[in-house]
Amino acid sequence: MTSINYVFSTELTVRDYECDIQGVVNNANYLHYLEHARHEFLISRGISFSALHDEGIDLIVTKVEIDYKYPLRSHDNFVIRINLLREGYVRLVFVQDIFRLPDEKPIVRARVTGVATRNGKPVRPGDLISRMGLE
């Protein structure tokens, strides 16, 4: 497996209500974990969704691919790590990995593609690229 240079990580703990009847995290909750990590990453770079929206820019997800490798259970601690890539002029790709702690067992590998839009149309992310550390 190729080494990934992660640009951000955040830790969370599974809450009881995120688990299904089998005692594992419901697959839809991984989307919430991944989104939370992306938001925290943007905040860490001084980027505010509400300020962007007020400027007429919205960041939207256009595609999510998730490989589920192993389940998390209630009270498991885990870390979400992010690497960020550019695809073309307008697409940003978040490669996100979730690992159980403390053993670093791989849980999820996700690839989340998004774009910046103005009035519903994709636009170049402009200075967001440098603020996210891509240049």
C-alpha positions in Angstrom: 0.0 0.0 0.0 1.3 3.4 -0.9 2.2 5.8 1.9 -0.2 8.7 2.2 0.8 12.1 3.4 -2.1 13.2 5.5 -2.7 16.9 5.9 -5.2 16.6 8.8 -6.6 14.2 11.4 -9.2 14.3 14.1 -10.2 11.7 16.8 -13.7 10.7 17.8 -15.5 8.0 19.9 -18.4 5.9 18.7 -21.6 6.7 20.6 -24.2 4.0 21.5 -26.9 5.4 19.3 -24.7 5.2 16.2 -24.8 1.4 16.3 -27.4 -0.9 14.8 -29.0 -4.0 16.3 -25.8 -6.1 15.5 -23.8 -3.8 17.7 -21.7 -2.2 15.0 -21.7 1.3 13.6 -24.5 1.7 11.0 -22.9 2.3 7.6 -24.6 5.7 7.1 -22.9 7.1 10.2 -19.5 6.8 8.5 -20.7 9.5 6.1 -21.3 11.8 9.2 -17.8 11.0 10.5 -16.2 11.8 7.2 -18.2 15.0 6.8 -17.3 16.1 10.4 -13.6 15.6 9.6 -13.8 17.6 6.4 -15.5 20.5 8.2 -12.9 20.4 11.0 -10.1 20.4 8.3 -11.6 23.5 6.7 -12.0 25.2 10.1 -8.4 24.4 10.9 -7.5 26.3 7.6 -9.6 29.3 8.5 -12.3 28.5 6.0 -15.9 29.0 7.1 -18.8 27.5 5.2 -21.2 30.2 6.3 -18.7 33.0 5.3 -18.2 31.3 1.9 -21.9 31.0 1.4 -22.3 34.7 2.2 -19.7 35.4 -0.5 -21.8 33.4 -3.0 -19.6 30.2 -2.9 -20.9 26.8 -1.8 -18.8 23.7 -1.4 -20.8 20.6 -2.4 -20.1 16.9 -2.5 -20.6 15.3 -5.9 -19.4 11.8 -5.3 -18.6 9.5 -2.4 -16.9 6.1 -2.6 -16.4 4.1 0.6 -14.6 0.8 1.1 -15.7 -0.7 4.5 -12.9 -2.8 5.8 -13.9 -3.6 9.5 -16.7 -2.4 11.8 -16.5 0.0 14.7 -18.4 -0.8 17.8 -19.8 1.3 20.7 -17.1 3.2 22.6 -14.4 2.5 20.1 -12.0 5.4 19.7 -10.9 6.2 16.1 -9.1 8.7 14.0 -10.0 10.1 10.7 -7.1 11.1 8.5 -7.4 13.3 5.4 -5.3 13.8 2.3 -6.5 16.4 -0.3 -6.0 16.2 -4.1 -7.0 18.3 -7.1 -8.6 16.8 -10.1 -8.8 19.2 -13.1 -9.7 22.8 -12.5 -12.7 22.5 -10.3 -12.7 19.2 -8.5 -11.3 18.6 -5.0 -10.9 15.0 -3.7 -10.7 14.2 -0.1 -9.0 10.8 0.5 -10.2 9.9 4.0 -9.1 6.9 6.1 -10.6 5.9 9.4 -8.5 3.8 11.8 -9.5 2.3 15.1 -7.4 3.4 18.0 -5.1 2.5 19.6 -4.2 -0.5 17.2 -4.6 1.6 14.0 -6.8 -1.1 12.5 -8.1 0.1 9.1 -11.9 0.7 9.2 -12.8 2.7 6.2 -11.1 4.1 3.0 -13.2 6.9 1.4 -12.8 9.1 -1.6 -15.0 12.2 -1.5 -15.2 14.4 -4.5 -16.5 17.9 -4.3 -16.7 21.2 -6.2 -17.1 24.9 -5.3 -20.2 26.4 -6.9 -21.5 29.9 -7.5 -25.2 30.1 -8.4 -25.3 26.4 -8.8 -22.5 26.2 -11.4 -19.0 24.8 -10.7 -16.3 27.4 -10.4 -12.5 27.3 -9.8 -11.9 27.2 -6.0 -9.7 30.3 -6.3 -7.8 31.1 -3.1 -9.3 28.1 -1.4 -6.7 26.0 -3.1 -3.8 27.8 -1.3 -5.7 28.1 2.0 -6.2 24.3 1.9 -2.5 23.8 1.3 -2.7 22.5 -2.3 -0.3 25.0 -3.9 
